[in-house]
Amino acid sequence: MDAVFHALADESRRTILDALATGPRSAGQLADALPIARPGVSRHLRVLREAGLVEVEQQAQRRIYSLRPDAFADADAWLARHRELWSQRLDALHTEVARGRRTARKTSSTNTTGRTT
């Protein structure tokens, strides 16, 4: 999973993954469509392949790259656990902020009128 997150940490590699999401492409097609030189695209594809995010198929003289969606499963499961944790914490924070606002309004109302409304 470390290799997946390392691969995803680079914007150029994420751009390549976005391009491959529309369908398989050769390294040349990716280089033509992206603001990255061919050697750079090849290096990024190697990192993505080693992380298991893309697979390559040899077709005559060309290598065709495509996504391996199952490779995202472990990373997605890890993120889902943490997303749930943070969602719960943010919900609790939202509740406390709302409670604080109600208390502040009541205190302000009491101070202004001299009585509770």
N, C-alpha and C positions, 0 to 999 in steps of 0.2 A: 504494500500500500504506500510505503514511502516513495517508491519510484513513481507511482501515479501522481502523488501530490507534487513531487519535484517536477515532473513533466508539465503538470497543469500550472505551475508557478510562473511559467514564461508566457508572455503575451503572444509572441510569435507562434508558439506551439498551440495555444488556444485558438488562434486565428486559423491555423491549419486544421485543427479538429472541426471548427465551424464550417470550413470549406468541405471537409470530408462528410459532414452531416448531410449534405445534399446528394452524396453519391461518391463512388470510387473515382479516384483520379491518379494520374501518373505524377511523378515528381516534377516533370516538366510542366504539366498543366497547372500544378500548384504554384510553381515558381512564376509562371506567366501571369497568374491571377493575383499574386501577392507581392507586396513591396519588399521581397526578400530575394537575394541572389540564389541561384541554383545550389551552390555548395552549402549555403546556410539552410536551405530547405532540406537538403539531404541530411545534414547533421541533426536538424530538428526531428525529421522522420525517424532517424535511428533511435533517438531518445524516446520518442513515442512508441516505437516498435518494442524496444527493450522494456518499457513500462507495461507492455501488453495492451496498450490503448488502440493500436492500429495493427493490421496484418497486411502482409504483402503477398501478391501473387505475380509470378513471372509470366508475362504474355509476350512471347517472341523476344524482342529486344527491350521491351518496356517492363517496368515494375509498376503494378497497379496497387495503390494503397486504399484501404477501406477501414472504417471504424470497427472496433470490437466492443459493442455496447455492454456485453457481460463484464468487461474489464472494469467498468465503473461501479459495479455492484458493491464491492467491499467498501470503497470510498463513500458511496452513497449511504450505505448502512451506518458507517461511522458518523457521517455528517448528520444523519437522521437522529441518532441518539443524542448528539450534542444540540441539535436544533430543538428537540423536545425539551431538554434541560433549560436552554436559554429562553424558550418560549414560556415555560412555567415561571422562570425568574422575572421575565419582563412583564408577565401578567400580574405577578405579585407586586412589582414596582408600580405598575399602573394603578393598582388598587390603593396602594399607600399614598400615591400622589393625589388621587381623587379624594381620599379620606382627609389628607392634609388640607386640601382646598376647601372642603366643607367645614373643617374646624376653623380655618382662617376666616371664612365668611361669617361664621357664627361669632367668633371673637370680635371681628370688625363691627358686626351689627350690634353687639352688646356694648362695645366701647363708644359707638356713635350715638346710640339712643339711650344708653344708660339702662336698658332693659333687654331681655332676650325676646326675639321675635319668634 
